[in-house]
């Protein structure tokens, strides 16, 4: 199978099963021995079609007669072709059309239909006119930038049209690869210099003292692909001095650790990005208890600890909604990185926008507040409790914390600004919470609140 055939198979699978884009692609690559440049193209095609699905369908409805009932396979083929024509400048239109039509070549009539539609889109794509932003902001953003209407409506209601437009545009960009230098074995200046020597285009993070940004992660066309880069990148992410992590996520552990911190409990800890960061900040001293509900995920956490040389971690497999959490009472600091919508990570996980509903958000809110309450019951006086998410929705973030403080007067909010000296002031809310946004700070959307039990 070639790149487009693999991409088509992935898109069909994604329409039939509940799974992440990355997991479906990984399975496809295991089954098909593609060359490096073909894997890169297949990856770009699958992520691109998923990211731009609503826009692609909006365009297609202008060129496909409504009486045609497209099945999953043929709609996916048309989406693949339309995505290449609209978004992949590195592939000549005639090549994109020809290769896409080949996916339907077994049926001459269908192949002719797909060829005609794609050639019409090539000729007339610049004539299409989206609903105007001024008079129909929800339809404009939803169709032009490819987001569900209910989400666009929700964000406009919360933040306004301008903010929503900027957020959606930024969240459609492909995020760079960002890594955390493992301070147990190196520092980021040494690591950065070595990466430059190896040919990576890097820069130091502006907001994380351990972060490095690797530029030019966008997938090139076939002719531009470097056959050695994917191997180098894969080898890089398996090294002991590196952990792949967004810059914003690197900020959260910094809110936990002080000179007197000897025992940290990390709830919802897998796969271990924050756990291993806490371990490096503690320089393998003291103890970390890492908890997760999934035994399989705890195994991955342990593998990451071994790779990075983090030796002060004890693990527990527990259900935080019902199991005994009394062990928390000995902790100096507790991190609860709760399950969330993940809307702050749309640059990396474009499928999230299609996999969430308002009902699911309400259920998440109940779970998030319940987990925070359950952990707080066992926290001792003076203990730090950090609540964090990778989302931008206030109902999962500041509204949870304000409700918690109102119902738990033994706790107070501590301003995070002094603990994050490299962070821009715009990433600290008026209430002293951390909140980053991709369009304002160039990183994923992350929220964190630092609480202390004072009574």
C-alpha positions, 0 to 999 in steps of 0.5 A: 500500500502507498501513503494515500491507500494507508491514509484512506484505510485509516480514515475509514477505520476512524469512522467506524471505531472509537479510537485516537488518530495516533493509535489508528496511524500506529496500527496502520504503520505496523501493518504496512512497511512504508518508506519514511517519506510515505509515512510522513505523507500518510500522517499529514493526510490523515491528520489534515483530513481530520482537522479540516473535515467540516470545511472539506464537507462544506466545500464538497457540498457545493460540487456534489449533487445532494442526490448522491448518497456518498458512502464512507469510502467515497466521502473519505476519498473526496475529502483526501483529494479536497484536502490536498487541493486546499491545504498541501501546496507541496503537491501539484494539483494534477498529481493530487487529483490523479493519485486520489482518483487511483483510490477508486480505479476499480470502478471506472464510473466512480473514478470518473465522478471523483475526477470530475468533482476534484477538477471542478474544485480545482477550477472554482475553489477561489470563487467560494464565499463563506458566511461573513464573520460580521453577520454569521460569526458561528457559521463563518468560523465553523465552516471556514476553520472546521469546528463543530458549531456548538463549540464555536457558539460556546467559545463566542459566548464565553470569550467573544468573536475575536478571541474565538477566531484567533484561538481556532486559527492557532489551534489549526496550526501544527504544533512544533515538537517540544521537549523537556531536558531531563535535569537529572542527566543534563541541562537544556543548554548542553542538550540544545547545543548537541541537538543543533550539532545533530542537525535539529533546528532548535530554540530555547523555550521562552516560558519553561526553564527546561524546555526546548522547541524543535522547529520545522516539524510540519510534514514536507512533500515527498520530494522534500522529506529527509529520509534520516530525520524521522529516525533521528526524531524517533531515536531522540525521543527514546533518549534518557535526557529527553521527554516530549512534552508541551512547554505549558505542561512543564510549568505545572510541576514548578508549582509543587516543589519547595525546599521542604518538599519530601513527599509528593502525591501525583494523582492521575499520573500516567503516562508520567510526564509530570511525575518524571519532571517532579522527580527531576526537580526533587533530584531523586530525593524524597518520594513521589507516589504516582497514582492512576486507575489503569495498570497498563498506564502505570506500566508505561509510567514506570518505563518512562521513570526507568528511561529517565533515571527517576528512582524515587517513585512508588506507584499505586493503581487506584480508583480515586472516586471510591478507593481509600486515599488516606495515604495522601495525609502524609504528603507535602504536596499533591498534584491532581491533573484531572481528566478533561476535554483536552481543548487546549491540545487541539494543535496536537489532537485535532480529533478531539473537537469531533469526539466531545459533546456538551453532555460529556462536558457536564459529566467531566465537570462532575468528575473533576470536582469530585476528584478534587473534593476526594483528594482534599479530604485527606490533605494535611494543614500546610499541604500544597494542592495543585489542580491542573488541566490541558483545556481552556474551558472555564467550567473545567478550570476556574469555575471548579476552583471557585466553587471548591474554595467557596465550599472548603474554607480550609483552603486558600488560593496562592498566586502562581506568578512568583513561582513562574518567573519566566512566564508572561503576565498575560498567562496569569489570571486576575485570581492568580491561576495559570492559563495559557492559550495557543494564540496568545502564548504559542503553547498548548492551553493549560490551566493550573491553580495552587491551593494550600490548606491553611486550617 
